[in-house]
């Protein structure tokens, strides 16, 4: 058993989402969104490097020695499956382990909006799941793939960096390919997938113009494409896709988005009420003729108003979703305040008043009568 497995086992038993290891610090667990140290000594450089190299392959170790970061999956004999990032910093080596549940959560268990299930009924087009790092995008996509795998007879090609949830083929065939192990890049993975008779292609990250362009081609040619971006709203997602491609292709890109983009689901992870774990809260944009027209006419700044009034179609702004979750007592109002766009709307829910902006007390007006004569 690798020595690092003891930390991973402890983290799994505590229900943590991540384990962080860094030189000069004790091991840290992320519990319900907060980092907590394990009762252990500060890790030394050679000690931590020994822990990490024990679980690396020869090629991974060579890659690390050359000064590169590593992304890979690790299956612990004691603590389950993890997504791992290993890096170097000023004081030495560091690593982050993200726990991957053995069982793939369902859309219902994740409490995702009902529209997410309906989106899985489409046969072609693009669905984007976006958000900052660590907001559960991979988990949402895994739940969507599992729904497709359970209910439809499809050929699903999933391109990941690294492979996280392991899908066993049910009604569908699920082919999982890992960046660096099976494919040199996401763009090459999409190009190869299109020759493999796919019905669904999952692209782990639309991280560059070539990958975005290939994913758009796949969506236009009769495939259902699922992908992620590190954007924090529907509006920013549309702008990011348009800006990522060369200027001469922007009109074509806007036309693609108007015709082939099905929806954008942007999520954050918010602490549950009474500190019961964390749950995803989502902003949802579903393509309509009105939204398509705004995109084609460079008026994406008006998209929020469409989301706000599109509830009948399953749309919602993040602030609307946060307010609904607070009212249902599903999330912590203080944490929701941190994620809100218009924080004024959430001040009335906050229980920790130290979070609220301090009001400036105006200086007293000068006494106009001071020094005035009486006679």
Residue pairs with C-beta under 8 A, 6 or more apart in sequence:
1 77
1 78
2 51
2 54
2 55
2 76
2 77
3 50
3 51
3 54
4 21
4 51
4 52
4 54
4 55
4 76
5 76
5 77
5 78
5 79
6 78
7 19
7 21
7 27
7 38
8 19
8 76
8 78
8 79
8 80
8 82
8 97
9 76
9 78
9 79
10 29
10 38
10 79
11 18
11 19
11 29
11 79
11 97
11 99
12 78
12 79
12 80
12 99
14 29
14 31
15 31
15 277
16 29
16 30
16 31
16 99
17 30
17 31
17 98
17 99
17 278
18 29
18 30
18 96
18 97
18 98
18 99
18 134
19 27
19 28
19 29
19 30
19 82
19 96
19 97
19 99
20 27
20 28
20 29
20 30
20 35
20 94
20 95
20 96
20 97
21 27
21 28
21 43
21 48
21 51
21 52
21 94
21 95
21 96
21 97
22 28
22 43
22 48
22 89
22 91
22 92
22 94
22 95
23 43
23 44
23 45
23 48
23 89
23 91
23 92
23 93
23 94
24 42
24 43
24 91
24 92
25 37
25 42
25 43
26 37
26 38
26 39
26 40
26 41
26 42
26 43
27 37
27 38
27 40
27 43
28 35
28 36
28 37
28 38
29 35
29 36
29 37
29 38
30 36
32 271
32 272
32 275
32 277
32 278
33 269
33 271
33 278
33 335
45 91
45 92
45 93
48 92
48 93
48 94
48 95
49 92
49 93
52 64
52 86
52 93
52 95
53 61
53 64
55 74
56 64
56 70
56 86
60 70
60 72
63 70
64 70
64 86
64 88
67 88
69 85
69 86
69 87
69 88
70 84
70 85
70 86
70 87
71 83
71 84
71 85
71 161
71 162
71 179
71 180
72 83
72 84
72 162
73 81
73 82
73 83
73 84
73 100
73 162
73 163
73 164
73 178
74 81
74 82
74 84
74 97
75 81
75 82
76 82
79 99
80 99
80 100
80 101
80 102
81 99
81 100
81 102
81 164
81 166
82 97
82 98
82 99
82 100
83 97
83 98
83 100
83 162
83 164
84 95
84 96
84 97
84 98
84 162
85 95
85 96
86 93
86 94
86 95
87 93
87 94
87 95
88 94
98 134
98 164
100 164
100 165
101 165
104 142
104 143
104 146
104 165
104 167
105 139
105 142
105 143
106 143
106 146
106 147
107 116
107 117
107 143
107 144
107 147
109 143
110 136
110 139
110 140
110 143
110 279
110 280
111 279
111 280
111 330
112 140
112 143
112 265
112 280
112 282
113 265
113 282
113 284
113 314
113 316
113 321
114 314
115 263
115 284
115 286
115 313
115 314
115 315
116 140
116 144
116 265
116 282
116 284
117 147
118 314
119 127
119 144
119 262
119 263
119 265
120 144
120 147
120 148
122 224
122 262
123 199
123 222
123 224
124 219
124 222
124 223
124 224
124 260
125 219
125 224
125 225
125 260
125 261
125 262
126 215
126 216
126 219
126 225
126 226
126 227
126 260
126 261
126 262
127 144
127 224
127 225
127 226
127 227
127 262
127 263
127 264
127 265
128 206
128 226
128 227
128 228
128 229
128 237
128 261
128 263
128 264
128 265
129 137
129 140
129 141
129 226
129 227
129 228
129 265
129 266
129 267
130 137
130 228
130 229
130 230
130 231
130 232
130 237
130 264
130 265
130 266
130 267
131 137
131 230
131 231
131 232
131 266
131 267
131 268
132 230
132 232
132 268
133 230
134 269
135 267
135 268
135 269
135 280
136 267
136 269
136 280
137 228
137 267
138 160
138 164
138 165
138 204
138 228
139 165
139 280
140 265
140 267
140 280
141 202
141 226
141 228
142 164
142 165
142 167
144 226
145 156
145 158
145 167
145 174
145 200
145 202
145 226
146 167
148 154
148 156
148 172
148 200
149 156
149 167
149 169
149 170
149 171
149 172
149 174
150 170
150 171
151 171
152 171
152 172
153 171
153 172
154 171
154 172
154 173
154 199
154 200
155 172
155 173
155 175
155 196
155 197
155 198
155 199
155 200
156 167
156 172
156 173
156 174
156 175
156 198
156 199
156 200
156 201
156 202
157 175
157 177
157 193
157 196
157 198
157 200
157 201
157 202
158 167
158 174
158 175
158 176
158 177
158 201
158 202
158 204
159 177
159 179
159 183
159 186
159 189
159 190
159 193
159 201
159 202
159 203
159 204
160 176
160 177
160 178
160 179
160 202
160 204
161 178
161 179
161 180
161 186
161 204
161 205
162 178
162 179
162 180
162 181
163 176
163 178
166 176
167 174
167 176
168 174
172 199
175 196
177 183
177 189
179 185
179 186
179 189
179 204
182 189
183 189
183 192
185 210
185 211
186 203
186 204
186 205
186 206
186 207
186 208
186 211
186 214
187 208
187 210
187 211
187 213
187 214
189 203
190 201
190 203
190 211
190 214
190 215
190 217
190 218
191 214
193 201
193 218
194 201
194 217
194 218
194 221
194 223
198 218
198 223
199 223
199 224
200 223
200 224
200 225
200 226
201 215
201 218
201 223
201 224
201 225
201 226
202 225
202 226
202 227
203 211
203 215
203 225
203 226
203 227
203 228
204 227
204 228
205 211
205 227
205 228
205 229
205 230
206 212
206 215
206 227
206 228
206 229
206 241
206 244
208 244
209 244
209 245
209 246
212 241
212 244
212 245
213 245
213 249
215 225
215 227
216 253
216 256
216 260
218 225
219 225
219 256
219 260
219 261
220 256
220 259
220 260
229 237
229 240
229 241
231 237
231 240
231 266
232 266
233 266
233 283
233 318
233 341
234 264
234 266
234 283
234 284
234 285
234 303
234 304
234 307
235 300
235 301
235 303
235 304
237 264
237 266
238 257
238 264
238 295
238 300
238 303
239 300
241 253
241 257
242 250
242 253
242 254
242 257
245 253
254 295
254 296
254 298
255 296
257 292
257 295
258 287
258 292
258 293
258 295
258 296
259 292
261 287
262 286
262 287
263 284
263 285
263 286
263 287
264 283
264 284
264 285
265 282
265 283
265 284
266 282
266 283
266 284
266 318
267 280
267 281
267 282
267 283
268 280
268 281
268 318
268 339
269 278
269 279
269 280
269 281
270 278
270 279
270 280
270 281
270 322
270 325
270 331
270 332
270 335
270 336
270 339
271 277
271 278
271 331
271 332
271 335
272 278
272 279
272 330
272 331
272 332
273 329
273 330
273 331
273 332
274 332
275 332
279 325
279 330
279 331
281 318
281 321
281 322
281 325
281 331
281 336
281 339
282 316
282 318
282 321
283 307
283 316
283 317
283 318
283 321
284 307
284 314
284 315
284 316
284 321
285 291
285 303
285 306
285 307
285 315
286 310
286 313
286 314
286 315
288 306
288 310
288 313
290 306
291 303
291 306
294 300
294 302
294 303
294 306
304 317
306 315
307 315
307 316
307 317
308 316
308 317
308 320
310 316
311 320
316 324
317 341
318 339
318 340
318 341
319 340
319 341
319 342
319 345
319 346
322 331
322 336
322 339
322 340
322 346
323 345
323 346
325 331
325 336
326 333
326 336
326 346
326 349
333 346
333 349
333 350
333 351
334 350
334 351
334 352
334 355
336 346
336 349
337 343
337 346
337 347
337 349
337 350
337 355
338 355
340 346
347 356
350 356
